[in-house]
Amino acid sequence: MCDEELRSPFGTPRLQDGQPCPLAICALGKCGGRELGFASDIELMFIYTGNGQTTGPQVITTAEFYEKLVQAFVGAIRAKREGVFEIDLQLRPYGKAGSMAVFSRRVSALLCARWPAWPYERQALVKLRPIAGDPRLGEQIQMLRDEFVYNGEPFDVTAMRAMRQRQIRHLVTAGTFNVKYSPGGLVDLEYLVQACKSRMGLATPACA
């Protein structure tokens, strides 16, 4: 619906050679791992092939078109209860500092450069799964992910433990047990599975 509304004034987003520019929507986190709960966020990444221009009548860049598309999509989603099934785009490259729609060559360059960010991002990509949009682009993104995550490099256990300690300090109230974040909770189980998959090079669907 959002796409149709945008195409009325702006036309079709195209690449510089005039070909239509495909978009793939990938799920991460609980949605990517097919394990959504009743209070889960829906973590998504919108990835398009390249820049160019739309066909008009109002001409804008393809990057601007897809940025508007993601903004419209996020604004269109409403849940009956606040905090339930909210759209979360923070796992995209550079998080809030990055564009809402991601250029696939930029993703490719980041992955080939071993994604110069926290090891958490490498861990998070274990659950990446295309769920909508162009199937071929989704497959390409998965192949890039597999080369990046399952490359035989040692899993950074020290970074994972440091991250868990931060989560415990900031997300667990002293004297209580949080079923997700306390030691021995769901997050520890998820991290164990992700660490094993990364160490063993298992490029299979993640379901911690």
C-alpha positions in Angstrom: 0.0 0.0 0.0 2.8 2.4 0.9 4.7 1.5 -2.3 1.6 2.2 -4.4 1.0 5.5 -2.8 4.5 6.6 -3.5 4.6 5.5 -7.1 1.7 7.7 -7.9 3.6 11.0 -7.6 7.2 9.7 -8.0 6.9 6.8 -10.4 9.1 3.6 -10.5 12.5 3.6 -8.7 15.2 2.7 -11.2 18.9 2.1 -11.4 21.3 4.3 -13.3 21.0 2.1 -16.4 17.2 2.5 -16.4 16.4 -1.0 -15.1 13.9 -1.3 -12.2 15.6 -1.2 -8.8 14.6 -4.2 -6.7 14.1 -4.1 -2.9 14.5 -7.0 -0.4 13.2 -6.9 3.1 15.1 -9.1 5.6 14.1 -10.0 9.1 16.5 -10.3 12.0 16.2 -11.0 15.7 13.1 -12.9 16.8 11.4 -12.4 13.5 14.4 -13.7 11.5 14.7 -16.7 13.7 11.0 -17.6 13.4 10.6 -17.2 17.2 8.3 -14.1 17.7 6.8 -13.9 21.2 3.9 -11.7 22.3 6.1 -8.8 23.2 8.8 -9.1 20.5 9.9 -6.3 18.3 9.9 -7.0 14.5 13.5 -6.3 13.5 13.8 -5.5 9.8 16.4 -4.4 7.2 15.3 -2.8 3.9 17.9 -3.3 1.2 17.8 -2.0 -2.4 20.2 -2.7 -5.3 21.5 0.7 -6.3 20.8 4.3 -6.8 19.3 6.1 -9.8 16.1 8.1 -10.3 12.4 7.6 -10.3 10.3 7.9 -13.5 8.2 10.9 -12.3 6.1 12.9 -12.7 8.0 14.1 -9.6 11.6 12.9 -10.1 13.6 12.0 -7.0 16.5 9.7 -6.4 15.9 6.0 -5.9 17.6 6.3 -2.4 15.1 9.0 -1.5 12.2 6.9 -2.8 13.1 3.9 -0.6 13.8 6.2 2.4 10.3 7.6 2.0 8.9 4.0 1.6 10.4 2.8 4.9 9.2 5.9 6.7 5.7 5.5 5.4 5.7 1.8 6.3 6.9 2.4 9.8 4.3 5.1 10.2 1.5 2.9 8.9 2.0 0.1 11.5 0.0 0.3 14.6 -0.4 -2.2 17.5 -3.2 -2.3 20.0 -0.7 -2.1 22.9 2.4 0.1 23.0 5.6 -1.9 22.9 4.1 -5.0 21.2 5.2 -5.9 17.7 7.0 -2.6 17.1 9.1 -2.2 14.0 12.8 -2.0 14.9 15.4 -0.9 12.3 18.3 -0.5 14.6 20.2 -3.7 13.5 20.8 -2.1 10.0 24.4 -1.0 9.3 25.3 2.0 11.6 22.0 1.7 13.4 20.2 5.0 14.0 23.1 6.9 12.3 22.5 5.1 9.0 19.8 5.4 6.4 16.5 3.6 7.0 16.8 1.9 3.6 20.2 0.4 2.9 22.1 0.3 -0.4 23.1 -3.3 -1.1 26.6 -2.4 -2.4 27.2 -0.7 0.9 26.2 -3.8 2.7 28.5 -5.8 0.5 31.4 -3.4 1.1 30.8 -3.5 4.9 30.7 -7.3 4.9 33.8 -7.7 2.7 35.5 -5.3 5.1 34.4 -7.5 8.0 31.8 -4.9 9.1 33.9 -2.5 11.2 31.6 -2.5 14.2 30.8 -4.5 17.3 31.0 -8.4 17.0 27.4 -8.2 18.1 26.4 -7.4 14.5 28.1 -10.5 13.2 26.2 -12.5 15.8 22.9 -10.7 15.0 23.3 -11.6 11.3 23.0 -15.3 12.1 19.2 -14.8 12.1 19.0 -12.8 8.9 16.2 -14.1 6.7 14.6 -12.6 3.6 10.8 -12.3 4.1 9.6 -10.0 1.3 10.6 -8.2 -1.9 12.8 -9.5 -4.6 13.8 -13.1 -4.1 17.0 -13.0 -6.0 18.3 -10.0 -4.1 17.3 -11.7 -0.9 19.4 -14.8 -1.9 22.4 -12.6 -2.7 22.2 -10.9 0.7 22.0 -14.3 2.4 25.1 -15.5 0.5 27.0 -12.3 1.6 25.9 -13.0 5.1 27.2 -16.6 4.9 30.6 -15.5 3.7 30.8 -12.9 6.4 29.5 -14.9 9.4 30.6 -18.5 8.5 34.2 -17.7 7.4 36.1 -19.9 9.8 37.2 -17.0 12.0 37.1 -17.7 15.8 33.9 -16.5 17.5 34.7 -13.6 19.9 33.7 -15.1 23.2 35.3 -12.2 25.2 33.1 -9.6 23.4 30.0 -11.8 23.9 30.7 -12.1 27.6 31.3 -8.3 27.9 28.0 -7.6 26.1 26.1 -10.1 28.4 27.5 -8.3 31.5 26.3 -5.0 30.2 22.8 -6.4 29.6 22.7 -7.9 33.1 23.8 -4.5 34.7 21.3 -2.4 32.7 18.4 -4.7 32.1 18.1 -6.8 35.2 16.8 -5.4 38.5 18.9 -6.5 41.5 17.2 -9.2 43.5 14.9 -10.3 40.6 15.1 -12.9 37.9 14.5 -11.8 34.3 13.6 -14.8 32.2 15.3 -13.2 29.2 18.3 -11.3 30.4 19.3 -12.9 33.8 22.2 -15.4 33.8 20.9 -18.7 32.6 17.9 -17.0 30.8 16.8 -17.1 27.2 19.6 -14.8 25.9 22.3 -17.2 27.2 20.6 -20.0 25.3 20.4 -17.9 22.1 24.1 -16.8 22.4 25.2 -20.4 22.9 23.5 -21.6 19.7 24.7 -18.6 17.7 28.3 -19.1 19.0 28.2 -22.8 18.1 26.8 -22.1 14.6 29.5 -19.4 14.0 32.3 -21.7 15.2 31.1 -24.7 13.2 30.3 -22.6 10.1 26.7 -23.7 9.9 24.9 -21.5 7.4 21.4 -22.9 8.2 18.2 -21.1 9.4 18.7 -19.9 13.0 16.2 -20.9 15.6 17.8 -20.6 19.0 
